Amino acid sequence: MTGYYDIVLGLIPVALLGITAALTVVGISLTAAVPIGSLVAMTIIGHAMFVNTPAEVADEPRSARPPHAD
C-alpha cells in the first residue's frame, strides 16, 4: 500500500528533473529552469514537513487485550 510519504519521496525527483526538462524543452534556459524545478521540489518537501506532518508514534506498544485486574 502506497502512503502519502511514499508518493512525496517519488515526486521530489520527478518535480526537480521533470519540470526542469519540460521548461528547457519549452525554451527557458537551464539556469532559470533548475531553480524553478527546485522550488517546486522544495514546496513538496515543505508540505510534507509542515502542513501534513507525520503522526507521532506512541512509545508503548498497544495491545488489543484490556489489562486484567488482580
Predicted model as a PDB file, atoms N, CA, C, CB and O in Angstrom, pLDDT in the B-factor column:
MODEL        1                                                                  
ATOM      1  N   MET A   1       0.844  -1.172   0.000  1.00 75.00           N  
ATOM      2  CA  MET A   1       0.000   0.000   0.000  1.00 75.00           C  
ATOM      3  C   MET A   1       0.896   1.244   0.000  1.00 75.00           C  
ATOM      4  CB  MET A   1      -0.964  -0.007   1.224  1.00 75.00           C  
ATOM      5  O   MET A   1       1.776   1.391   0.848  1.00 75.00           O  
ATOM      6  N   THR A   2       0.661   2.105  -0.937  1.00 78.00           N  
ATOM      7  CA  THR A   2       1.464   3.313  -1.071  1.00 78.00           C  
ATOM      8  C   THR A   2       0.866   4.412  -0.205  1.00 78.00           C  
ATOM      9  CB  THR A   2       1.549   3.764  -2.551  1.00 78.00           C  
ATOM     10  O   THR A   2      -0.312   4.748  -0.330  1.00 78.00           O  
ATOM     11  N   GLY A   3       1.693   4.967   0.672  1.00 86.00           N  
ATOM     12  CA  GLY A   3       1.244   6.031   1.556  1.00 86.00           C  
ATOM     13  C   GLY A   3       1.626   7.400   1.022  1.00 86.00           C  
ATOM     14  O   GLY A   3       2.269   7.530  -0.019  1.00 86.00           O  
ATOM     15  N   TYR A   4       1.217   8.403   1.756  1.00 86.00           N  
ATOM     16  CA  TYR A   4       1.466   9.792   1.368  1.00 86.00           C  
ATOM     17  C   TYR A   4       2.957  10.074   1.249  1.00 86.00           C  
ATOM     18  CB  TYR A   4       0.832  10.750   2.377  1.00 86.00           C  
ATOM     19  O   TYR A   4       3.393  10.708   0.288  1.00 86.00           O  
ATOM     20  N   TYR A   5       3.737   9.615   2.207  1.00 88.00           N  
ATOM     21  CA  TYR A   5       5.163   9.918   2.195  1.00 88.00           C  
ATOM     22  C   TYR A   5       5.915   9.136   1.130  1.00 88.00           C  
ATOM     23  CB  TYR A   5       5.761   9.632   3.547  1.00 88.00           C  
ATOM     24  O   TYR A   5       6.969   9.582   0.677  1.00 88.00           O  
ATOM     25  N   ASP A   6       5.403   7.986   0.718  1.00 90.00           N  
ATOM     26  CA  ASP A   6       5.989   7.280  -0.418  1.00 90.00           C  
ATOM     27  C   ASP A   6       5.791   8.077  -1.699  1.00 90.00           C  
ATOM     28  CB  ASP A   6       5.375   5.880  -0.563  1.00 90.00           C  
ATOM     29  O   ASP A   6       6.686   8.160  -2.539  1.00 90.00           O  
ATOM     30  N   ILE A   7       4.608   8.661  -1.834  1.00 91.00           N  
ATOM     31  CA  ILE A   7       4.322   9.485  -3.010  1.00 91.00           C  
ATOM     32  C   ILE A   7       5.192  10.738  -2.997  1.00 91.00           C  
ATOM     33  CB  ILE A   7       2.823   9.871  -3.058  1.00 91.00           C  
ATOM     34  O   ILE A   7       5.704  11.151  -4.038  1.00 91.00           O  
ATOM     35  N   VAL A   8       5.361  11.340  -1.825  1.00 92.00           N  
ATOM     36  CA  VAL A   8       6.206  12.536  -1.718  1.00 92.00           C  
ATOM     37  C   VAL A   8       7.634  12.211  -2.117  1.00 92.00           C  
ATOM     38  CB  VAL A   8       6.171  13.106  -0.285  1.00 92.00           C  
ATOM     39  O   VAL A   8       8.260  12.974  -2.852  1.00 92.00           O  
ATOM     40  N   LEU A   9       8.156  11.091  -1.644  1.00 93.00           N  
ATOM     41  CA  LEU A   9       9.532  10.717  -1.995  1.00 93.00           C  
ATOM     42  C   LEU A   9       9.683  10.466  -3.489  1.00 93.00           C  
ATOM     43  CB  LEU A   9       9.957   9.474  -1.219  1.00 93.00           C  
ATOM     44  O   LEU A   9      10.753  10.699  -4.051  1.00 93.00           O  
ATOM     45  N   GLY A  10       8.633   9.997  -4.130  1.00 94.00           N  
ATOM     46  CA  GLY A  10       8.686   9.808  -5.578  1.00 94.00           C  
ATOM     47  C   GLY A  10       8.539  11.108  -6.351  1.00 94.00           C  
ATOM     48  O   GLY A  10       9.120  11.267  -7.425  1.00 94.00           O  
ATOM     49  N   LEU A  11       7.760  12.041  -5.806  1.00 93.00           N  
ATOM     50  CA  LEU A  11       7.515  13.298  -6.513  1.00 93.00           C  
ATOM     51  C   LEU A  11       8.695  14.256  -6.476  1.00 93.00           C  
ATOM     52  CB  LEU A  11       6.315  13.975  -5.934  1.00 93.00           C  
ATOM     53  O   LEU A  11       8.824  15.103  -7.360  1.00 93.00           O  
ATOM     54  N   ILE A  12       9.550  14.143  -5.484  1.00 95.00           N  
ATOM     55  CA  ILE A  12      10.667  15.083  -5.368  1.00 95.00           C  
ATOM     56  C   ILE A  12      11.584  15.018  -6.600  1.00 95.00           C  
ATOM     57  CB  ILE A  12      11.476  14.788  -4.092  1.00 95.00           C  
ATOM     58  O   ILE A  12      11.813  16.055  -7.223  1.00 95.00           O  
ATOM     59  N   PRO A  13      12.112  13.860  -6.974  1.00 95.00           N  
ATOM     60  CA  PRO A  13      12.961  13.855  -8.179  1.00 95.00           C  
ATOM     61  C   PRO A  13      12.165  14.072  -9.460  1.00 95.00           C  
ATOM     62  CB  PRO A  13      13.717  12.543  -8.275  1.00 95.00           C  
ATOM     63  O   PRO A  13      12.689  14.624 -10.427  1.00 95.00           O  
ATOM     64  N   VAL A  14      10.908  13.643  -9.474  1.00 94.00           N  
ATOM     65  CA  VAL A  14      10.087  13.863 -10.668  1.00 94.00           C  
ATOM     66  C   VAL A  14       9.884  15.359 -10.882  1.00 94.00           C  
ATOM     67  CB  VAL A  14       8.717  13.141 -10.540  1.00 94.00           C  
ATOM     68  O   VAL A  14       9.989  15.849 -12.007  1.00 94.00           O  
ATOM     69  N   ALA A  15       9.595  16.080  -9.808  1.00 93.00           N  
ATOM     70  CA  ALA A  15       9.402  17.523  -9.933  1.00 93.00           C  
ATOM     71  C   ALA A  15      10.695  18.210 -10.330  1.00 93.00           C  
ATOM     72  CB  ALA A  15       8.875  18.110  -8.626  1.00 93.00           C  
ATOM     73  O   ALA A  15      10.701  19.069 -11.211  1.00 93.00           O  
ATOM     74  N   LEU A  16      11.777  17.840  -9.690  1.00 95.00           N  
ATOM     75  CA  LEU A  16      13.051  18.505  -9.976  1.00 95.00           C  
ATOM     76  C   LEU A  16      13.502  18.243 -11.409  1.00 95.00           C  
ATOM     77  CB  LEU A  16      14.130  18.036  -8.994  1.00 95.00           C  
ATOM     78  O   LEU A  16      13.817  19.179 -12.143  1.00 95.00           O  
ATOM     79  N   LEU A  17      13.532  16.992 -11.801  1.00 96.00           N  
ATOM     80  CA  LEU A  17      14.029  16.656 -13.137  1.00 96.00           C  
ATOM     81  C   LEU A  17      12.994  16.908 -14.220  1.00 96.00           C  
ATOM     82  CB  LEU A  17      14.461  15.210 -13.181  1.00 96.00           C  
ATOM     83  O   LEU A  17      13.323  17.422 -15.289  1.00 96.00           O  
ATOM     84  N   GLY A  18      11.739  16.547 -13.948  1.00 96.00           N  
ATOM     85  CA  GLY A  18      10.700  16.677 -14.962  1.00 96.00           C  
ATOM     86  C   GLY A  18      10.375  18.115 -15.302  1.00 96.00           C  
ATOM     87  O   GLY A  18      10.272  18.468 -16.477  1.00 96.00           O  
ATOM     88  N   ILE A  19      10.215  18.944 -14.295  1.00 96.00           N  
ATOM     89  CA  ILE A  19       9.896  20.349 -14.550  1.00 96.00           C  
ATOM     90  C   ILE A  19      11.089  21.051 -15.202  1.00 96.00           C  
ATOM     91  CB  ILE A  19       9.500  21.066 -13.236  1.00 96.00           C  
ATOM     92  O   ILE A  19      10.912  21.876 -16.098  1.00 96.00           O  
ATOM     93  N   THR A  20      12.293  20.726 -14.754  1.00 96.00           N  
ATOM     94  CA  THR A  20      13.483  21.312 -15.370  1.00 96.00           C  
ATOM     95  C   THR A  20      13.574  20.924 -16.845  1.00 96.00           C  
ATOM     96  CB  THR A  20      14.752  20.864 -14.622  1.00 96.00           C  
ATOM     97  O   THR A  20      13.851  21.769 -17.696  1.00 96.00           O  
ATOM     98  N   ALA A  21      13.344  19.663 -17.142  1.00 97.00           N  
ATOM     99  CA  ALA A  21      13.404  19.210 -18.535  1.00 97.00           C  
ATOM    100  C   ALA A  21      12.292  19.838 -19.368  1.00 97.00           C  
ATOM    101  CB  ALA A  21      13.310  17.681 -18.604  1.00 97.00           C  
ATOM    102  O   ALA A  21      12.520  20.261 -20.501  1.00 97.00           O  
ATOM    103  N   ALA A  22      11.082  19.898 -18.799  1.00 97.00           N  
ATOM    104  CA  ALA A  22       9.963  20.470 -19.550  1.00 97.00           C  
ATOM    105  C   ALA A  22      10.192  21.953 -19.840  1.00 97.00           C  
ATOM    106  CB  ALA A  22       8.651  20.281 -18.777  1.00 97.00           C  
ATOM    107  O   ALA A  22       9.908  22.417 -20.944  1.00 97.00           O  
ATOM    108  N   LEU A  23      10.693  22.686 -18.878  1.00 96.00           N  
ATOM    109  CA  LEU A  23      10.961  24.108 -19.102  1.00 96.00           C  
ATOM    110  C   LEU A  23      12.093  24.318 -20.092  1.00 96.00           C  
ATOM    111  CB  LEU A  23      11.295  24.795 -17.789  1.00 96.00           C  
ATOM    112  O   LEU A  23      12.078  25.281 -20.858  1.00 96.00           O  
ATOM    113  N   THR A  24      13.067  23.431 -20.083  1.00 96.00           N  
ATOM    114  CA  THR A  24      14.167  23.525 -21.039  1.00 96.00           C  
ATOM    115  C   THR A  24      13.672  23.262 -22.455  1.00 96.00           C  
ATOM    116  CB  THR A  24      15.283  22.537 -20.674  1.00 96.00           C  
ATOM    117  O   THR A  24      14.096  23.926 -23.401  1.00 96.00           O  
ATOM    118  N   VAL A  25      12.769  22.285 -22.598  1.00 97.00           N  
ATOM    119  CA  VAL A  25      12.215  21.974 -23.920  1.00 97.00           C  
ATOM    120  C   VAL A  25      11.371  23.134 -24.439  1.00 97.00           C  
ATOM    121  CB  VAL A  25      11.370  20.687 -23.864  1.00 97.00           C  
ATOM    122  O   VAL A  25      11.370  23.421 -25.636  1.00 97.00           O  
ATOM    123  N   VAL A  26      10.659  23.793 -23.542  1.00 97.00           N  
ATOM    124  CA  VAL A  26       9.818  24.921 -23.941  1.00 97.00           C  
ATOM    125  C   VAL A  26      10.660  26.101 -24.407  1.00 97.00           C  
ATOM    126  CB  VAL A  26       8.917  25.348 -22.783  1.00 97.00           C  
ATOM    127  O   VAL A  26      10.203  26.906 -25.219  1.00 97.00           O  
ATOM    128  N   GLY A  27      11.877  26.211 -23.907  1.00 96.00           N  
ATOM    129  CA  GLY A  27      12.746  27.285 -24.374  1.00 96.00           C  
ATOM    130  C   GLY A  27      13.342  28.131 -23.271  1.00 96.00           C  
ATOM    131  O   GLY A  27      14.071  29.083 -23.549  1.00 96.00           O  
ATOM    132  N   ILE A  28      13.045  27.801 -22.019  1.00 95.00           N  
ATOM    133  CA  ILE A  28      13.638  28.535 -20.908  1.00 95.00           C  
ATOM    134  C   ILE A  28      15.053  28.009 -20.695  1.00 95.00           C  
ATOM    135  CB  ILE A  28      12.778  28.393 -19.604  1.00 95.00           C  
ATOM    136  O   ILE A  28      15.298  26.808 -20.810  1.00 95.00           O  
ATOM    137  N   SER A  29      15.972  28.899 -20.389  1.00 96.00           N  
ATOM    138  CA  SER A  29      17.362  28.483 -20.225  1.00 96.00           C  
ATOM    139  C   SER A  29      17.498  27.545 -19.018  1.00 96.00           C  
ATOM    140  CB  SER A  29      18.280  29.718 -20.058  1.00 96.00           C  
ATOM    141  O   SER A  29      16.685  27.568 -18.095  1.00 96.00           O  
ATOM    142  N   LEU A  30      18.528  26.741 -19.055  1.00 95.00           N  
ATOM    143  CA  LEU A  30      18.767  25.770 -17.987  1.00 95.00           C  
ATOM    144  C   LEU A  30      19.033  26.463 -16.660  1.00 95.00           C  
ATOM    145  CB  LEU A  30      19.941  24.863 -18.345  1.00 95.00           C  
ATOM    146  O   LEU A  30      18.644  25.957 -15.607  1.00 95.00           O  
ATOM    147  N   THR A  31      19.688  27.608 -16.700  1.00 95.00           N  
ATOM    148  CA  THR A  31      19.982  28.323 -15.459  1.00 95.00           C  
ATOM    149  C   THR A  31      18.727  28.919 -14.820  1.00 95.00           C  
ATOM    150  CB  THR A  31      20.991  29.424 -15.725  1.00 95.00           C  
ATOM    151  O   THR A  31      18.746  29.249 -13.635  1.00 95.00           O  
ATOM    152  N   ALA A  32      17.657  29.060 -15.565  1.00 96.00           N  
ATOM    153  CA  ALA A  32      16.384  29.506 -14.996  1.00 96.00           C  
ATOM    154  C   ALA A  32      15.480  28.319 -14.673  1.00 96.00           C  
ATOM    155  CB  ALA A  32      15.673  30.461 -15.962  1.00 96.00           C  
ATOM    156  O   ALA A  32      14.685  28.385 -13.735  1.00 96.00           O  
ATOM    157  N   ALA A  33      15.593  27.238 -15.437  1.00 96.00           N  
ATOM    158  CA  ALA A  33      14.720  26.079 -15.249  1.00 96.00           C  
ATOM    159  C   ALA A  33      15.062  25.291 -13.986  1.00 96.00           C  
ATOM    160  CB  ALA A  33      14.807  25.166 -16.456  1.00 96.00           C  
ATOM    161  O   ALA A  33      14.163  24.786 -13.313  1.00 96.00           O  
ATOM    162  N   VAL A  34      16.331  25.182 -13.662  1.00 96.00           N  
ATOM    163  CA  VAL A  34      16.742  24.427 -12.474  1.00 96.00           C  
ATOM    164  C   VAL A  34      16.205  25.054 -11.182  1.00 96.00           C  
ATOM    165  CB  VAL A  34      18.268  24.340 -12.411  1.00 96.00           C  
ATOM    166  O   VAL A  34      15.667  24.325 -10.348  1.00 96.00           O  
ATOM    167  N   PRO A  35      16.326  26.370 -10.978  1.00 96.00           N  
ATOM    168  CA  PRO A  35      15.747  26.944  -9.760  1.00 96.00           C  
ATOM    169  C   PRO A  35      14.229  26.813  -9.681  1.00 96.00           C  
ATOM    170  CB  PRO A  35      16.118  28.392  -9.662  1.00 96.00           C  
ATOM    171  O   PRO A  35      13.684  26.635  -8.592  1.00 96.00           O  
ATOM    172  N   ILE A  36      13.547  26.896 -10.806  1.00 96.00           N  
ATOM    173  CA  ILE A  36      12.088  26.737 -10.795  1.00 96.00           C  
ATOM    174  C   ILE A  36      11.726  25.307 -10.414  1.00 96.00           C  
ATOM    175  CB  ILE A  36      11.480  27.098 -12.176  1.00 96.00           C  
ATOM    176  O   ILE A  36      10.825  25.093  -9.603  1.00 96.00           O  
ATOM    177  N   GLY A  37      12.407  24.339 -10.982  1.00 95.00           N  
ATOM    178  CA  GLY A  37      12.158  22.938 -10.623  1.00 95.00           C  
ATOM    179  C   GLY A  37      12.489  22.652  -9.174  1.00 95.00           C  
ATOM    180  O   GLY A  37      11.785  21.885  -8.517  1.00 95.00           O  
ATOM    181  N   SER A  38      13.552  23.259  -8.665  1.00 96.00           N  
ATOM    182  CA  SER A  38      13.916  23.032  -7.269  1.00 96.00           C  
ATOM    183  C   SER A  38      12.933  23.709  -6.322  1.00 96.00           C  
ATOM    184  CB  SER A  38      15.331  23.537  -7.002  1.00 96.00           C  
ATOM    185  O   SER A  38      12.693  23.201  -5.227  1.00 96.00           O  
ATOM    186  N   LEU A  39      12.359  24.840  -6.716  1.00 96.00           N  
ATOM    187  CA  LEU A  39      11.341  25.482  -5.880  1.00 96.00           C  
ATOM    188  C   LEU A  39      10.097  24.607  -5.751  1.00 96.00           C  
ATOM    189  CB  LEU A  39      10.961  26.849  -6.459  1.00 96.00           C  
ATOM    190  O   LEU A  39       9.494  24.529  -4.681  1.00 96.00           O  
ATOM    191  N   VAL A  40       9.720  23.954  -6.839  1.00 95.00           N  
ATOM    192  CA  VAL A  40       8.577  23.039  -6.772  1.00 95.00           C  
ATOM    193  C   VAL A  40       8.904  21.851  -5.868  1.00 95.00           C  
ATOM    194  CB  VAL A  40       8.185  22.547  -8.188  1.00 95.00           C  
ATOM    195  O   VAL A  40       8.068  21.439  -5.063  1.00 95.00           O  
ATOM    196  N   ALA A  41      10.103  21.301  -5.992  1.00 95.00           N  
ATOM    197  CA  ALA A  41      10.505  20.189  -5.132  1.00 95.00           C  
ATOM    198  C   ALA A  41      10.562  20.625  -3.668  1.00 95.00           C  
ATOM    199  CB  ALA A  41      11.868  19.635  -5.573  1.00 95.00           C  
ATOM    200  O   ALA A  41      10.166  19.868  -2.781  1.00 95.00           O  
ATOM    201  N   MET A  42      11.050  21.831  -3.412  1.00 95.00           N  
ATOM    202  CA  MET A  42      11.083  22.334  -2.033  1.00 95.00           C  
ATOM    203  C   MET A  42       9.676  22.559  -1.489  1.00 95.00           C  
ATOM    204  CB  MET A  42      11.885  23.639  -1.961  1.00 95.00           C  
ATOM    205  O   MET A  42       9.436  22.363  -0.298  1.00 95.00           O  
ATOM    206  N   THR A  43       8.760  22.962  -2.336  1.00 95.00           N  
ATOM    207  CA  THR A  43       7.364  23.134  -1.907  1.00 95.00           C  
ATOM    208  C   THR A  43       6.753  21.802  -1.511  1.00 95.00           C  
ATOM    209  CB  THR A  43       6.528  23.781  -3.022  1.00 95.00           C  
ATOM    210  O   THR A  43       6.018  21.726  -0.526  1.00 95.00           O  
ATOM    211  N   ILE A  44       7.044  20.769  -2.253  1.00 94.00           N  
ATOM    212  CA  ILE A  44       6.538  19.428  -1.915  1.00 94.00           C  
ATOM    213  C   ILE A  44       7.124  18.979  -0.582  1.00 94.00           C  
ATOM    214  CB  ILE A  44       6.888  18.402  -3.034  1.00 94.00           C  
ATOM    215  O   ILE A  44       6.401  18.444   0.259  1.00 94.00           O  
ATOM    216  N   ILE A  45       8.408  19.186  -0.377  1.00 93.00           N  
ATOM    217  CA  ILE A  45       9.052  18.814   0.879  1.00 93.00           C  
ATOM    218  C   ILE A  45       8.468  19.611   2.035  1.00 93.00           C  
ATOM    219  CB  ILE A  45      10.569  19.033   0.795  1.00 93.00           C  
ATOM    220  O   ILE A  45       8.185  19.053   3.095  1.00 93.00           O  
ATOM    221  N   GLY A  46       8.286  20.902   1.840  1.00 93.00           N  
ATOM    222  CA  GLY A  46       7.710  21.742   2.888  1.00 93.00           C  
ATOM    223  C   GLY A  46       6.296  21.335   3.249  1.00 93.00           C  
ATOM    224  O   GLY A  46       5.916  21.376   4.419  1.00 93.00           O  
ATOM    225  N   HIS A  47       5.519  20.944   2.263  1.00 91.00           N  
ATOM    226  CA  HIS A  47       4.156  20.490   2.543  1.00 91.00           C  
ATOM    227  C   HIS A  47       4.185  19.223   3.386  1.00 91.00           C  
ATOM    228  CB  HIS A  47       3.383  20.244   1.231  1.00 91.00           C  
ATOM    229  O   HIS A  47       3.402  19.072   4.324  1.00 91.00           O  
ATOM    230  N   ALA A  48       5.089  18.317   3.047  1.00 90.00           N  
ATOM    231  CA  ALA A  48       5.173  17.063   3.800  1.00 90.00           C  
ATOM    232  C   ALA A  48       5.684  17.279   5.215  1.00 90.00           C  
ATOM    233  CB  ALA A  48       6.074  16.077   3.077  1.00 90.00           C  
ATOM    234  O   ALA A  48       5.313  16.538   6.126  1.00 90.00           O  
ATOM    235  N   MET A  49       6.532  18.285   5.414  1.00 88.00           N  
ATOM    236  CA  MET A  49       7.103  18.504   6.741  1.00 88.00           C  
ATOM    237  C   MET A  49       6.215  19.342   7.645  1.00 88.00           C  
ATOM    238  CB  MET A  49       8.441  19.164   6.615  1.00 88.00           C  
ATOM    239  O   MET A  49       6.114  19.063   8.839  1.00 88.00           O  
ATOM    240  N   PHE A  50       5.566  20.369   7.093  1.00 87.00           N  
ATOM    241  CA  PHE A  50       4.888  21.340   7.938  1.00 87.00           C  
ATOM    242  C   PHE A  50       3.372  21.322   7.824  1.00 87.00           C  
ATOM    243  CB  PHE A  50       5.378  22.693   7.616  1.00 87.00           C  
ATOM    244  O   PHE A  50       2.693  21.597   8.813  1.00 87.00           O  
ATOM    245  N   VAL A  51       2.818  21.013   6.671  1.00 85.00           N  
ATOM    246  CA  VAL A  51       1.366  21.030   6.506  1.00 85.00           C  
ATOM    247  C   VAL A  51       0.777  19.675   6.868  1.00 85.00           C  
ATOM    248  CB  VAL A  51       0.985  21.409   5.064  1.00 85.00           C  
ATOM    249  O   VAL A  51      -0.155  19.591   7.667  1.00 85.00           O  
ATOM    250  N   ASN A  52       1.314  18.630   6.288  1.00 81.00           N  
ATOM    251  CA  ASN A  52       0.835  17.276   6.555  1.00 81.00           C  
ATOM    252  C   ASN A  52       1.915  16.553   7.362  1.00 81.00           C  
ATOM    253  CB  ASN A  52       0.503  16.504   5.218  1.00 81.00           C  
ATOM    254  O   ASN A  52       2.615  15.679   6.851  1.00 81.00           O  
ATOM    255  N   THR A  53       2.030  16.940   8.630  1.00 78.00           N  
ATOM    256  CA  THR A  53       3.114  16.424   9.469  1.00 78.00           C  
ATOM    257  C   THR A  53       2.942  14.941   9.768  1.00 78.00           C  
ATOM    258  CB  THR A  53       3.188  17.207  10.773  1.00 78.00           C  
ATOM    259  O   THR A  53       1.819  14.438   9.813  1.00 78.00           O  
ATOM    260  N   PRO A  54       4.050  14.246   9.971  1.00 74.00           N  
ATOM    261  CA  PRO A  54       3.957  12.841  10.351  1.00 74.00           C  
ATOM    262  C   PRO A  54       3.313  12.705  11.735  1.00 74.00           C  
ATOM    263  CB  PRO A  54       5.355  12.184  10.339  1.00 74.00           C  
ATOM    264  O   PRO A  54       3.527  13.541  12.612  1.00 74.00           O  
ATOM    265  N   ALA A  55       2.541  11.664  11.914  1.00 70.00           N  
ATOM    266  CA  ALA A  55       1.894  11.430  13.202  1.00 70.00           C  
ATOM    267  C   ALA A  55       2.916  10.915  14.205  1.00 70.00           C  
ATOM    268  CB  ALA A  55       0.724  10.430  13.058  1.00 70.00           C  
ATOM    269  O   ALA A  55       3.835  10.176  13.853  1.00 70.00           O  
ATOM    270  N   GLU A  56       2.742  11.315  15.450  1.00 63.00           N  
ATOM    271  CA  GLU A  56       3.637  10.822  16.489  1.00 63.00           C  
ATOM    272  C   GLU A  56       3.286   9.380  16.830  1.00 63.00           C  
ATOM    273  CB  GLU A  56       3.559  11.712  17.748  1.00 63.00           C  
ATOM    274  O   GLU A  56       2.114   9.007  16.883  1.00 63.00           O  
ATOM    275  N   VAL A  57       4.306   8.587  17.058  1.00 56.00           N  
ATOM    276  CA  VAL A  57       4.119   7.189  17.405  1.00 56.00           C  
ATOM    277  C   VAL A  57       4.297   7.051  18.905  1.00 56.00           C  
ATOM    278  CB  VAL A  57       5.111   6.269  16.631  1.00 56.00           C  
ATOM    279  O   VAL A  57       5.244   7.591  19.477  1.00 56.00           O  
ATOM    280  N   ALA A  58       3.391   6.333  19.537  1.00 55.00           N  
ATOM    281  CA  ALA A  58       3.474   6.136  20.979  1.00 55.00           C  
ATOM    282  C   ALA A  58       4.672   5.260  21.319  1.00 55.00           C  
ATOM    283  CB  ALA A  58       2.176   5.508  21.519  1.00 55.00           C  
ATOM    284  O   ALA A  58       5.041   4.367  20.557  1.00 55.00           O  
ATOM    285  N   ASP A  59       5.276   5.530  22.483  1.00 55.00           N  
ATOM    286  CA  ASP A  59       6.434   4.751  22.903  1.00 55.00           C  
ATOM    287  C   ASP A  59       6.045   3.350  23.359  1.00 55.00           C  
ATOM    288  CB  ASP A  59       7.166   5.468  24.017  1.00 55.00           C  
ATOM    289  O   ASP A  59       6.815   2.403  23.203  1.00 55.00           O  
ATOM    290  N   GLU A  60       4.862   3.225  23.914  1.00 60.00           N  
ATOM    291  CA  GLU A  60       4.430   1.932  24.431  1.00 60.00           C  
ATOM    292  C   GLU A  60       3.657   1.176  23.362  1.00 60.00           C  
ATOM    293  CB  GLU A  60       3.570   2.109  25.694  1.00 60.00           C  
ATOM    294  O   GLU A  60       2.821   1.756  22.669  1.00 60.00           O  
ATOM    295  N   PRO A  61       3.931  -0.111  23.226  1.00 60.00           N  
ATOM    296  CA  PRO A  61       3.122  -0.887  22.289  1.00 60.00           C  
ATOM    297  C   PRO A  61       1.711  -1.066  22.841  1.00 60.00           C  
ATOM    298  CB  PRO A  61       3.772  -2.261  22.012  1.00 60.00           C  
ATOM    299  O   PRO A  61       1.525  -1.290  24.037  1.00 60.00           O  
ATOM    300  N   ARG A  62       0.747  -0.968  21.980  1.00 63.00           N  
ATOM    301  CA  ARG A  62      -0.639  -1.096  22.417  1.00 63.00           C  
ATOM    302  C   ARG A  62      -1.133  -2.496  22.138  1.00 63.00           C  
ATOM    303  CB  ARG A  62      -1.536  -0.060  21.721  1.00 63.00           C  
ATOM    304  O   ARG A  62      -0.851  -3.076  21.089  1.00 63.00           O  
ATOM    305  N   SER A  63      -1.864  -3.025  23.079  1.00 63.00           N  
ATOM    306  CA  SER A  63      -2.402  -4.368  22.960  1.00 63.00           C  
ATOM    307  C   SER A  63      -3.909  -4.290  22.774  1.00 63.00           C  
ATOM    308  CB  SER A  63      -2.043  -5.220  24.196  1.00 63.00           C  
ATOM    309  O   SER A  63      -4.563  -3.376  23.276  1.00 63.00           O  
ATOM    310  N   ALA A  64      -4.446  -5.252  22.054  1.00 67.00           N  
ATOM    311  CA  ALA A  64      -5.892  -5.300  21.844  1.00 67.00           C  
ATOM    312  C   ALA A  64      -6.608  -5.804  23.095  1.00 67.00           C  
ATOM    313  CB  ALA A  64      -6.229  -6.195  20.642  1.00 67.00           C  
ATOM    314  O   ALA A  64      -7.808  -5.584  23.257  1.00 67.00           O  
ATOM    315  N   ARG A  65      -5.873  -6.480  23.978  1.00 71.00           N  
ATOM    316  CA  ARG A  65      -6.499  -7.006  25.186  1.00 71.00           C  
ATOM    317  C   ARG A  65      -6.494  -5.961  26.274  1.00 71.00           C  
ATOM    318  CB  ARG A  65      -5.788  -8.270  25.663  1.00 71.00           C  
ATOM    319  O   ARG A  65      -5.503  -5.253  26.456  1.00 71.00           O  
ATOM    320  N   PRO A  66      -7.609  -5.853  27.014  1.00 68.00           N  
ATOM    321  CA  PRO A  66      -7.615  -4.915  28.151  1.00 68.00           C  
ATOM    322  C   PRO A  66      -6.760  -5.466  29.289  1.00 68.00           C  
ATOM    323  CB  PRO A  66      -9.068  -4.655  28.648  1.00 68.00           C  
ATOM    324  O   PRO A  66      -6.594  -6.681  29.404  1.00 68.00           O  
ATOM    325  N   PRO A  67      -6.214  -4.586  30.132  1.00 68.00           N  
ATOM    326  CA  PRO A  67      -5.401  -5.074  31.258  1.00 68.00           C  
ATOM    327  C   PRO A  67      -6.295  -5.831  32.252  1.00 68.00           C  
ATOM    328  CB  PRO A  67      -4.669  -3.886  31.972  1.00 68.00           C  
ATOM    329  O   PRO A  67      -7.457  -5.481  32.457  1.00 68.00           O  
ATOM    330  N   HIS A  68      -5.726  -6.862  32.856  1.00 71.00           N  
ATOM    331  CA  HIS A  68      -6.508  -7.637  33.820  1.00 71.00           C  
ATOM    332  C   HIS A  68      -6.268  -7.096  35.246  1.00 71.00           C  
ATOM    333  CB  HIS A  68      -6.135  -9.155  33.734  1.00 71.00           C  
ATOM    334  O   HIS A  68      -5.159  -6.699  35.603  1.00 71.00           O  
ATOM    335  N   ALA A  69      -7.317  -7.098  36.018  1.00 68.00           N  
ATOM    336  CA  ALA A  69      -7.233  -6.601  37.402  1.00 68.00           C  
ATOM    337  C   ALA A  69      -6.843  -7.750  38.314  1.00 68.00           C  
ATOM    338  CB  ALA A  69      -8.588  -5.966  37.865  1.00 68.00           C  
ATOM    339  O   ALA A  69      -7.358  -8.860  38.176  1.00 68.00           O  
ATOM    340  N   ASP A  70      -5.931  -7.487  39.251  1.00 63.00           N  
ATOM    341  CA  ASP A  70      -5.520  -8.524  40.203  1.00 63.00           C  
ATOM    342  C   ASP A  70      -6.336  -8.463  41.456  1.00 63.00           C  
ATOM    343  CB  ASP A  70      -4.055  -8.394  40.544  1.00 63.00           C  
ATOM    344  O   ASP A  70      -6.128  -9.263  42.368  1.00 63.00           O  
TER     345      ASP A  70                                                      
ENDMDL                                                                          
END                                                                             
